[in-house]
Amino acid sequence: MQAERPGGGRRRIVIVGGVAAGASCAARARRLCEECDIALLDRGPYVSFANCGLPYHVGGVIAEEETLLVATPELFRDRFAIDVRTRHDVRAIDPAARTVEVHDLERDSVRTEPYDALVLATGAAAIRPPLPGIDLPGIFVLRTIPDARQIRAAVERASSAVVVGGGFIGLEMAENLVQRGLAVTVVELAAQVLPPLDPEMAGYVAERLRAHGVALRLGAGVEGFRPRDGGGLEVLAAGGEALPADVVILAIGVRPETALARAAGLTLGERGGIRVDEQMRTSDPHIWAVGDVVEVRDVVTGAWQLMPLAGPANRQGRIAAASILGRAATADASTRFRGVQGTAVCGLFGLTVAMTGASEKSLARAGRDDFERVYLHPGSHVGYYPGATPIHMKVLFARRDGRILGAQAVGEAGVERRIDVVAMAIQMGGTVYDLEEAELCYAPQFGAAKDPVNLAGMVAANHLRGDLPLAAWSELAGTTAQLVDVRRPAEYARGHVPGAINVPLERLRVALDRLPRDRELWLVCAVGQRAYYATRLLQHHGFRVRVLSGGMETHGAHAASA
Amino acid sequence: MQAERPGGGRRRIVIVGGVAAGASCAARARRLCEECDIALLDRGPYVSFANCGLPYHVGGVIAEEETLLVATPELFRDRFAIDVRTRHDVRAIDPAARTVEVHDLERDSVRTEPYDALVLATGAAAIRPPLPGIDLPGIFVLRTIPDARQIRAAVERASSAVVVGGGFIGLEMAENLVQRGLAVTVVELAAQVLPPLDPEMAGYVAERLRAHGVALRLGAGVEGFRPRDGGGLEVLAAGGEALPADVVILAIGVRPETALARAAGLTLGERGGIRVDEQMRTSDPHIWAVGDVVEVRDVVTGAWQLMPLAGPANRQGRIAAASILGRAATADASTRFRGVQGTAVCGLFGLTVAMTGASEKSLARAGRDDFERVYLHPGSHVGYYPGATPIHMKVLFARRDGRILGAQAVGEAGVERRIDVVAMAIQMGGTVYDLEEAELCYAPQFGAAKDPVNLAGMVAANHLRGDLPLAAWSELAGTTAQLVDVRRPAEYARGHVPGAINVPLERLRVALDRLPRDRELWLVCAVGQRAYYATRLLQHHGFRVRVLSGGMETHGAHAASA
């Protein structure tokens, strides 16, 4: 787009929605075009606020509301000459005339404004399911600063809360409500918290939540709400339980705000978001869409997804601006949205949980079974330096060539660092062999000469090389293999898998005749390392061997999530 | 190599040196060959000890000496059937006969032992320069557990220390001696601490050291040592200063222990280490070498280097084992040493400093000037969540295609994480465009929707796209450009670069006629962000503009290191 219209006058870009994607788009559009008119319209009272910080504002960690205002309308005006109007609701688009109908909510006046390029950054709305009692006072969602203000006021006089939904935001809310002194119950329809994770990894999180007094109702739907005698509410969970709650937070997800797009006849995708191309163009050549309102490609599975994440939203905004202003013809990656990896992190009561790429669940949904998985539990740094804590990791990779498909990790320190390294490896098309030889930061307080990322690569690569054939704990029920526990007798005595015989690694060379040769041996130890050493020895002596990946530690995680 | 010799009998692998590389080699050799005889000989009293932990043992952070013993001879024997012999000095190699002459230091007996494959993991020795007084009591190096024991004893009755050498180990020692209550002076021949870093980045470290009472003598050689009246020593620094010290630590680097290799006629490299190929083979077909004794290729510059790092040493050990045992024919990356990136990290008084890849200095040494540099100072996490601290970053990249060449970072939190991500990107041949679109972990307490890594990529990519032409502070002296400071008047008043005029960003659009058109404008702000916004505006109005990368923050770092 040229700054001047063919018929004269300045080009006009209208952006609907001014949080992450919309604000990024506006700022980049100005950087690329000083002569364009840029209008940023939002029906709410704020633009560019920090919605990811809202749970922590409720919890009091972020004390002042103003802190959440990343950029004010005045800053946009003074610094970028962008016409920001809050409390302005765009009610309709006329794609043929290239106009929008704008309702000024303050003055209650409506006017029609032209555009040369229109960007829909309308976001997503929290889902409020049509359950009995859903409109009772005390039931909140958390998407905006006014939402947070309401919840803060309600929490002042509350002593109990139910959070409906155990995803990232629901659990962040649970933690923050506990910090405010409330008794908190989380109700989640899935049989696990954090549904984007695989269940055995989510088990660590559930354990931490319970240790901090959060009651969990997993695999439980909510059927309605009713007033409680003496004030407050009761949340009616499936199965008949009535959970008392002075405050209820609905955190069961969001739905893209597509009403405008739908009415304008734009193509929507199968997941209900606006369908866009790599330049964020909709089916109308003068309309772009960015942020939580669009569907995005999962870079690993290729599936269309709704994936409301702040980083990708910002990138999409910048890419739309580049596309509008004619940068799209270049080969530059900044003009092309490659899709979403689903990198995410959450801090809960001192535990960090992070993931990138596909989960086993998302691969299964995409119909894939051509992958392998490893579990490991390395320390956050070397054991000889004080303060190391375990990082529980799971890495998924292609059976054929070792390409990394996804990773999940849970622990108290260094978790986001390892997931970020794997995220970069996935972005670059890396394999487990690349993880194996990564050269990462090491000093005693920061890691290990064999970093957890290296170890994950080594375990996975050894599996693919045939040096370490793995079995998954989920395969245990169907096996006829002999389980062999190679830990020390005292460890075995403290608890072992039924049917496992105990042959400590150190005595294996002299105990070979005790082991059956007519079936596979599945080796178990604490985390997998000693079983690896045993494998090589037993393979040499002609035994068919597999190692139960992640050892007793992962066995416990599976058992807890079953 | 087959497990059986052609003439019968078991194959015999002898490994000389049992710390990181040697121990890794022994363990992998056993995993690959159950039938081989494997001997691990070390002239010291311990194998597989944690030499990276020694400074922290001196400082008392790692209280017990036994904690440093990662694996004992008994464990190697029981678990891996490896014949570990400590206090056994290999005095000579006969390559033609394939034998080594082994001196048992305990029994003072010598015998000749055969090998089929010999691995030299003899490491490196701390340099003790032949200065006057070098053999006085109270002058120590720190490479072994006995070294640490001696220093701990000396520190008990000391109140002052001089550390000669301001590299990673010297500074770790300085911190730990301060923790023990000593008055510490560091004497460094270079004009900066941490010579692998570029000087302006090392300045942050020097500042932190001084703030914790460490006295620095930079650009100062040591000319000798002499006894002090009343006990202790004086360190004679160039220029005539005599520094009192009850304890002196020599940390001026290490020299590969090549005496054996040299006597055996093995080819050495130009840097004085053993020259090996990608499979760690020396010039003799039956001898391999691994760890600090070998020269390695710098993966970025291609130059041969001595780079004593634990991670690469471990990898080399495993690769040598694979090569010896016939795994080398496969395409597997685990059988090929790709070289060293120089990823390193150091924690000093709460500050973390980390780097990967080339520095500006190492690029200059390699004769390269085809690169660009950016500086930035993002927060470790979003500003609206409490506790964010700046990360000072420098990224080097190729002018032609944006390929990342190296990165350095200093800060209190999240430093090693960002360097690890860049390390993985470098390994995969990534560009600054890849950093720009990396999808990394973000929640308010963990980062930002635009992570520091993304910001580094964006600044660099904008420079390459021409949207943000950069100037370096080092070019300031020779320029005829007009400096324009776009900060607020109050910031300008608190300090600015001589000759800079003040035009705040917010008033730039109405002040264009105050700016000269006959020469370049070089823009300055606090960290570079506002100057970027100003650039786009001024470029549009026909001005020739560059931004001083990193803003006043980097100016200060340059000034402090000058």
Interface residues (C-beta under 8 A of the other chain):
Chain A: A20 R30 R31 L32 E34 E35 A50 C52 G53 Y56 V61 I62 T67 L68 V70 D78 R79 F80 A81 F168 E172 L309 A310 G311 P312 A313 N314 R315 D332 A333 S334 R338 V340 Q341 G342 T343 A344 V345 C346 G347 T352 A354 T356 V382 Y384 Y385 P386 E416 R417 I419 D420 V421 A423 M424 A425 Q427 M428 G429 G430 Y433 D434 E436 E437 A438 E439 L440 C441 Y442 A443 P444 Q445 F446 G447 A449 K450 D451 V453 N454 A461 R465 D467 L505 E506 R509 Y533 R536 L537 H540 H541
Chain B: A20 R30 R31 L32 E34 E35 A50 C52 G53 Y56 V61 I62 T67 L68 V70 D78 R79 F80 A81 F168 E172 L309 A310 G311 P312 A313 N314 R315 D332 A333 S334 R338 V340 Q341 T343 A344 V345 C346 G347 T352 A354 T356 V382 Y384 Y385 P386 E416 R417 I419 D420 V421 A423 M424 A425 Q427 M428 G429 G430 Y433 D434 E436 E437 A438 E439 L440 C441 Y442 A443 P444 Q445 F446 G447 A449 K450 D451 V453 N454 A461 R465 D467 L505 E506 R509 Y532 Y533 R536 L537 H540 H541
